[in-house]
């Protein structure tokens, strides 16, 4: 199976908590509770987890709740992360050429450039899903200054991530998806001045770009009218996008279901078609 890179640090929805992502932090330990308390070493942690797992398994025999097995798995994941995350987050071994590639903010914890480099390091270590967030795009009034700052944060780092993955032979089996949940109007919101104006939410049409993972490079799919208000050619719904992403992962979205509360759920519900034109 190919690997999608960019999973979820939030809720796992109706999936078991076993599938919930881990959130990295911009300050302090990269992952909360990563460090053992003073006087409590790795061997002590291992003995404690083995004892807790034994108690949890006894409880599971009495009450076969999937939350119990999820908790056992989460404890084990936490232990493995304590062993591996400090090395993962240590950028001191990265070459100056790589740091320059990602831009001047790459060593600033929590910056988009830092997170892009961290995403590449996660990919190298076999992490199958990585999700990056860069907030602050809701520019209803101060777009002239805010948009320039957002692009400065993201453009070089995003291009660097693609370049870095490709140079390391990771891009062929890594699907990068860059986008948001809706677009912005092409026309002005609020008073139009040289220094202050904005654009409103616009869910009718917006752009997402994909790279790697079997996507055809150097092409644009679909078009809007001259006001960027409605789609005029080759519309792609969210369900179509998800169907295509799953296809690139080697999954038939029509067959993949998950039983929850007595119902089989499909990730694309009852919709979605693979967009063959964007597949290499």
N, C-alpha and C positions, 0 to 999 in steps of 0.2 A: 504494500500500500504506500502510495506517496504521502508526504507529510505536509499538512497545512501549517503555516506559521503565522501568524499575525491576525489559544483557547480562552478561555474565559476566567477572569479573576473573581467574578461575582458568583451569583447563585447558579446551581446546575439545573435549575428549572425542575421538571418532573423527573429528571434522572436522579439516581442515587447520589448522595453526597460524596461517594467514592470518586465521582467524576468532576467534582468541584475544583476549580483552579486555585493556584496559590498566588497571592498578591505580593509583589515586591514593593518595598518602601523607598522613598527618596532620602530619608534621614534615619540615623540609628542603624540597627541591624537590618540588612536587606530584607530579611523575613522575620516577622515578629517571633519572639521567644527562640531565636536561633541559638543563642548562647546558653550554656548550662549555668546554673547559679554557682557562686563561689564554693569550692570544696566538693563539687559534684562532677566527677569526670565522665568520660565516654563509657567506661566499663560499668559505672554505677547506673548510667542511663540505660544501657543495654539490659542489665539485670532487672531494672524497674519495668521496662517495657515488656520483657518476657513474662514477668509475674502478672502484670495488668492484662496481657493478652490471654494468659491462662484463665484468669477470672472471667474475662469477657466470653471466652469460648464455653465455659461452664454455664454462664448466663444464657448464651445462645442456644444451648441444648434445652434449657427450660422454656425459653421464649425465642423462637426463630425469627427475630426482627432483623431485617436487612440493615437497619441502622447500626446494629452491633458489629457486624462484619465490616461495614464501612468505617467505623471508628477504629477497629484493629488496623485496617489498611492505612488510615490516616496517620496513626501513631508511627507505623513503620516508614511511611513516606517522610514524616517529620524527622525521623532518625537519620534517614539517608540524606536529607537536605542539610542537616547539621554537619554531616561529613563532607558534603560536596559544594554547598553554596559559597563558603568563604573563598575557595579557589576560583569558583565561577565569577564572583564579583571583583576579583583582584585583576585590574587592568594593567598592572605594572609590567607584565611580560609582552604586552602589545607593542609592536614596532611604532616608531614615530610616523612612518608612512601611513600606517593604518589610522592612527589618531588624527593625522592631518586630513585624511580622506573624509572622516566623519565631521570635521569642523571644529571650531574653537570651543564649543560647549561640551565636547565629548567627555571630559573628565568631571563635569559638574553633575553630581548625583541628582537624578530625577529629571534631567533635561531630556528632550526627545532624542538628541544625538547619543547621549549615554544609553538610553533605552534601546536604540537601534543596534548599537554595538553589543549590548547585553543580549539582545534577541539573536544576533549571529552566534554568540558564544553558547547560548542555549541550544540552538539548532545543531551546532557541532557536537553537543553532548547528548543528542538523541531525544531532546524534548519535542514532542509531536505537535503541540499547539502553543503558540505564543500570541498574546494580544497586547498591543501598545495603545495607550490613550494620549491624546493631546487635546486638551480642552480649550475653550475660549473663542470658538468660532461664531458665537451668537452675536454678531455685530449689527445691532439694530440702529446704532447712532454713530459710533466712532470708527467706522470702517477704514478710513484713510490711514490711520496710524496702526490700528490693531491688525489689519490684514497683512500689512508689510512685516510686522513682527512675527506673525504666525508663519508666514512663508520663510522668513529668515530662520526660524526654528526648525522647520520640517524639510525644506527642499533639498539642501545638501545632504542631510542625514539619510533621507529616504533613498536618494540616488546612491549614496555610499553603501547602504545595506544591500541593494541589488548588485552593485559592482562587487562587493566583498563576497557575497554568496556565490556569485558566478566564478570569481577567481579561485575559490576554494572547492569548486565542483559540487556545491550544495544546491544550486538554483534549479537544476533539472528535476529534483524531487521535493522542491519547496515551493508552495503556492503562496505568493504574497498578495494580499487583498488590502487596498488602501481606499478608504471612503468614510462617509458619515451616514446618518439616517435620513437626511433630506437635503435638498438644495436651497439656494437663495434666489430671490427675485432679481431679475436683471435691472429692474427699475428701482428708483430711490424710495427709501422710507424715511420719514421725518424731513425736516427742512434741508434743502440742498445748499450747502456752502462748500467752500474749498477745503475746509478743515474738518467738517463734521457732517456726516450723513450715514445712512446704513441701508441694509436690505432685509426684507422680511423672510420668514420661512416659506419654502416653496417645495411641496412634496410631489408636484406633477412630473418633474424631470430633474435629474441630477446625474453626476458623473462619478463612476468608480473605476479605478484602474487595477488591473491584475498583471502579475509578472511571474515567470517561471512556472514550474509544476505542470507543463504541458500546454500552456497558453501560447497562442500564436503572437509573436512580437510585432511591434511596429504597425499596428492597425487600430482603427477606430470603428466601433460598431454602433450604429444608430445615429439619429440626428434630431434636432429640434427646429421649430420655426424660427424666424428671424428675431423674435423677441425672447427666445429661450423660455417660452411659456408652456408649450405643449410639444409632445413627441410627434414627429412626422414620419420617421422611418425606423423600422426594426426595434420596436419597444422591447425592453427586457424587464419583467417584473421581479420583485424580490424573490419570489418562488423560483423563477427561471434562473436567477443568479445562484440560489442555493442548490438547485438541481445540477447546475454546471459545476459548481465547486465540488459537490459530492462525486460527480462523475470523474473529475480530475483526481480525486482521492481513490478512485477505483470502486466506488459504491453506487449501486443503482438506487436512486432515491425512491423509486416506486416499490422496492422490495424491503428497504430498511424501515423497520417499525420498532416501537418500544411500548410494551404494555404498561399502562398506568391507570389505576383505578378502574380496571375492567375493560379498558379500551385500548386498541392498538393505535398508537400515534405515529404518524409519518412526519419527518422533519419538514417536508414541503406541503403538509396537510393533504388536500386532494388536488393540488395545482402543480404547476412547474413543468417546464420542458428544458432539456439540455440545449444550450445555444451552441450548435455545432460549428458555427462560423468562427468562433474565437478559439477553437481548439486546434493546436498545431497538427 
